[in-house]
Amino acid sequence: MRKKIVAGNWKMNTTVSEGVALAKAVAERAAGLGEGVSLIVAPPFTHLVSVAEVLKGTKIGLSAQNCADHTKGAYTGEVAVDMLKDAGCGWTILGHSERRQYYGETDEKLVEKVKLALEAGLGVILCVGENLDEREAGRHFDVVKAQTEAVLYNFSAEDMKKIVIAYEPVWAIGTGKTATAAQAEEIHACIRKVLAAKFGEELAEETTILYGGSCKPSNAKELFAEKDIDGGLIGGASLKADDFVAIAEAF
């Protein structure tokens, strides 16, 4: 059985006090959640230590939204993997479409970030996905295949045990549009084939692949019913404890 995961990416939202209140609400709301699905929250860097305190004694994981591609030194404004680990993180999100689009993050840089995160003992949620132009041009399979290969083919099967993939149709993030369950499933299945070609069928079948495009309580059940969709990387809906946990309950 693949791990079922629902991860909440808070992006650049909430103050520290608001984030602490949200984490408390999520922890309380999730107390009765079954064993079959894991929750992860990814607050802004400023919140990590405070939210880690709130999550102590719960089964909810803590993730950063990014990490630096160096371990220390004169890199003003960056946050290193050891700092994240020390702050209480067990995970980091890497390669989110907003990082790629707004900050010029390349596959080459992501290889270094994934390497450092794994060496620090962090799990990685690696994002891949096509934009609207690429989707309309019929290049979505090629784009996702190329992104997956460019980063993950640099790692071993052992490394892959600590990596979760999140498929983000960029055209469905924050737009209110959602890929249909069938559209999402065919890309998830494509990613699994790309993994199988490098690492073998068994590892491909064991890898958790999340859907990350405007997933909410109203469509989560339909999405999660698909064979290759193992959960969600949730944006806006993760800012409301009831909605976030309701998505996990869709399993």
C-alpha positions as CSV (number, residue, x, y, z in Angstrom):
1,M,0.0,0.0,0.0
2,R,1.3,3.4,-1.0
3,K,1.3,6.1,1.7
4,K,-1.7,8.4,1.5
5,I,-0.7,12.0,2.2
6,V,-2.5,15.4,2.4
7,A,0.0,18.3,2.6
8,G,-1.0,21.9,3.2
9,N,1.1,24.6,1.5
10,W,0.3,27.8,3.3
11,K,2.4,29.8,0.9
12,M,2.9,33.5,2.0
13,N,-0.2,33.6,4.2
14,T,-0.8,34.1,8.0
15,T,1.1,35.9,10.6
16,V,2.9,33.7,13.2
17,S,0.0,34.0,15.7
18,E,-2.5,33.2,13.0
19,G,-0.4,30.3,11.9
20,V,-0.2,28.9,15.4
21,A,-4.0,29.2,15.8
22,L,-4.4,27.4,12.4
23,A,-2.0,24.6,13.4
24,K,-3.9,24.1,16.7
25,A,-7.2,24.0,14.9
26,V,-5.8,21.4,12.4
27,A,-4.4,19.3,15.2
28,E,-7.8,19.3,17.1
29,R,-9.8,18.7,14.0
30,A,-7.5,15.8,12.9
31,A,-7.5,14.1,16.2
32,G,-10.1,11.6,15.0
33,L,-8.6,11.0,11.6
34,G,-8.0,7.4,10.7
35,E,-4.6,5.8,10.4
36,G,-4.7,5.5,6.6
37,V,-3.7,9.0,5.7
38,S,-0.9,11.4,7.0
39,L,-1.2,15.1,7.3
40,I,1.7,17.6,6.7
41,V,1.6,21.4,7.0
42,A,4.0,23.8,5.4
43,P,3.9,27.2,7.0
44,P,6.2,30.2,6.1
45,F,9.8,30.0,7.5
46,T,9.0,32.5,10.3
47,H,6.4,30.2,11.8
48,L,8.3,26.9,11.8
49,V,9.6,26.8,15.4
50,S,6.2,28.0,16.8
51,V,4.2,25.5,14.7
52,A,6.6,22.7,15.6
53,E,5.7,23.2,19.3
54,V,2.0,23.0,18.5
55,L,2.4,19.8,16.6
56,K,4.5,18.0,19.3
57,G,2.7,14.8,20.3
58,T,0.6,14.8,17.1
59,K,1.1,12.7,14.0
60,I,1.1,15.8,11.8
61,G,4.3,16.4,9.9
62,L,6.0,19.8,9.5
63,S,7.4,20.9,6.1
64,A,9.3,23.9,4.8
65,Q,8.2,25.5,1.5
66,N,11.7,25.6,0.1
67,C,15.4,25.3,1.1
68,A,18.7,26.8,0.0
69,D,21.0,25.1,-2.5
70,H,24.0,25.7,-0.1
71,T,24.6,24.4,3.4
72,K,25.8,27.7,4.9
73,G,27.7,30.9,4.1
74,A,27.1,34.3,2.5
75,Y,23.7,33.7,1.0
76,T,21.6,36.5,2.4
77,G,17.9,35.6,2.8
78,E,18.4,31.9,2.3
79,V,17.5,29.1,4.7
80,A,19.7,26.0,4.9
81,V,18.5,22.4,5.4
82,D,20.1,22.1,8.8
83,M,18.3,25.2,10.0
84,L,15.0,23.6,8.8
85,K,15.8,20.3,10.5
86,D,16.7,22.1,13.7
87,A,13.5,24.1,13.6
88,G,11.5,20.9,13.6
89,C,10.9,20.1,10.0
90,G,10.7,16.6,8.6
91,W,10.0,17.7,5.1
92,T,10.5,20.4,2.5
93,I,8.6,21.2,-0.7
94,L,10.9,21.7,-3.7
95,G,10.3,22.9,-7.2
96,H,6.8,24.4,-6.7
97,S,5.6,26.1,-9.9
98,E,5.7,29.5,-8.2
99,R,9.4,29.0,-7.4
100,R,10.0,27.9,-11.0
101,Q,7.9,30.7,-12.5
102,Y,8.7,33.7,-10.3
103,Y,12.2,32.9,-9.1
104,G,13.8,31.1,-12.0
105,E,14.3,27.8,-10.2
106,T,15.8,25.3,-12.6
107,D,15.9,21.5,-12.6
108,E,19.7,21.7,-12.1
109,K,19.3,23.8,-9.0
110,L,16.6,21.4,-7.8
111,V,18.9,18.5,-8.1
112,E,21.2,20.2,-5.6
113,K,18.4,21.1,-3.2
114,V,17.0,17.6,-3.2
115,K,20.5,16.2,-2.6
116,L,21.0,18.5,0.4
117,A,17.6,17.9,1.8
118,L,18.0,14.1,1.7
119,E,21.5,14.3,3.3
120,A,19.9,16.3,6.1
121,G,17.3,13.7,6.7
122,L,14.4,15.6,5.3
123,G,11.7,14.1,3.2
124,V,11.1,15.9,-0.1
125,I,7.8,16.8,-1.9
126,L,9.0,17.4,-5.4
127,C,6.6,19.4,-7.7
128,V,6.2,18.9,-11.4
129,G,3.6,20.2,-13.9
130,E,2.8,22.0,-17.1
131,N,1.5,25.5,-17.6
132,L,-1.6,26.5,-19.7
133,D,0.4,27.1,-23.0
134,E,2.0,23.7,-22.6
135,R,-1.3,22.0,-21.9
136,E,-3.1,23.6,-24.8
137,A,-0.2,22.7,-27.1
138,G,-0.6,19.0,-26.1
139,R,2.9,19.0,-24.5
140,H,1.8,18.2,-21.0
141,F,3.1,14.6,-21.0
142,D,6.4,15.6,-22.5
143,V,6.9,18.5,-20.0
144,V,6.1,16.4,-16.9
145,K,8.3,13.5,-18.2
146,A,11.2,15.9,-18.8
147,Q,10.9,17.5,-15.4
148,T,10.7,14.2,-13.6
149,E,13.7,12.7,-15.4
150,A,15.8,15.8,-15.1
151,V,15.7,15.8,-11.3
152,L,14.9,12.3,-10.1
153,Y,17.1,10.3,-12.5
154,N,20.0,11.7,-10.5
155,F,19.0,9.8,-7.5
156,S,19.1,6.2,-6.3
157,A,16.2,3.8,-5.6
158,E,17.1,4.2,-1.9
159,D,16.8,8.0,-2.2
160,M,13.4,7.6,-3.8
161,K,12.0,6.1,-0.7
162,K,12.2,9.6,0.9
163,I,10.7,11.5,-2.1
164,V,7.0,12.2,-2.7
165,I,6.0,13.7,-6.1
166,A,3.3,16.4,-6.4
167,Y,1.7,16.9,-9.9
168,E,0.6,20.5,-10.3
169,P,-1.3,21.5,-13.4
170,V,-0.1,25.1,-13.2
171,W,-3.2,26.3,-15.0
172,A,-5.3,25.0,-12.2
173,I,-3.5,26.6,-9.2
174,G,-5.3,29.5,-7.6
175,T,-7.5,29.9,-10.7
176,G,-10.5,27.9,-9.5
177,K,-10.0,25.6,-12.4
178,T,-9.3,21.9,-11.6
179,A,-8.1,19.2,-13.8
180,T,-10.7,16.5,-14.1
181,A,-10.1,13.4,-12.2
182,A,-9.3,11.6,-15.5
183,Q,-6.8,14.4,-16.6
184,A,-5.1,14.2,-13.3
185,E,-5.0,10.4,-13.3
186,E,-3.4,10.1,-16.8
187,I,-0.5,12.4,-15.7
188,H,-0.1,10.5,-12.4
189,A,0.1,7.3,-14.4
190,C,2.6,8.9,-16.8
191,I,4.8,9.9,-13.9
192,R,4.7,6.3,-12.6
193,K,5.8,5.0,-16.0
194,V,8.7,7.4,-16.0
195,L,9.8,6.1,-12.6
196,A,9.3,2.5,-13.6
197,A,11.7,3.0,-16.6
198,K,14.5,4.1,-14.3
199,F,13.8,2.4,-11.0
200,G,11.6,-0.6,-11.9
201,E,7.8,-1.3,-11.5
202,E,7.9,-2.1,-7.8
203,L,9.4,1.2,-6.7
204,A,7.2,3.1,-9.1
205,E,4.1,1.4,-7.5
206,E,5.4,2.3,-4.1
207,T,6.0,6.0,-4.8
208,T,3.4,8.4,-3.4
209,I,2.1,10.9,-6.1
210,L,0.0,13.8,-4.9
211,Y,-2.4,16.0,-6.9
212,G,-1.8,19.8,-6.5
213,G,-4.3,21.8,-8.4
214,S,-7.3,23.4,-6.6
215,C,-8.1,20.3,-4.6
216,K,-11.0,21.0,-2.2
217,P,-13.5,19.0,-0.1
218,S,-16.0,19.1,-3.0
219,N,-13.7,17.3,-5.5
220,A,-11.3,15.4,-3.2
221,K,-13.2,12.2,-3.1
222,E,-13.5,11.9,-6.9
223,L,-9.8,12.7,-7.3
224,F,-8.6,10.3,-4.6
225,A,-10.7,7.5,-6.1
226,E,-8.3,7.3,-9.0
227,K,-5.8,4.5,-9.0
228,D,-2.6,6.6,-9.1
229,I,-3.6,9.6,-7.0
230,D,-2.4,9.2,-3.5
231,G,-3.4,12.5,-1.9
232,G,-3.1,16.2,-2.4
233,L,-0.8,19.2,-2.1
234,I,-3.3,21.7,-1.0
235,G,-3.1,25.5,-1.3
236,G,-6.0,27.7,-0.4
237,A,-8.1,25.0,1.3
238,S,-5.2,24.3,3.7
239,L,-5.8,27.7,5.3
240,K,-9.1,26.5,6.8
241,A,-8.7,23.7,9.3
242,D,-12.2,22.2,8.5
243,D,-11.6,22.1,4.8
244,F,-8.1,20.8,5.1
245,V,-9.0,17.9,7.3
246,A,-12.2,17.2,5.3
247,I,-10.0,16.7,2.2
248,A,-8.1,14.0,4.2
249,E,-11.3,12.4,5.2
250,A,-12.2,12.0,1.6
251,F,-10.2,8.8,1.6
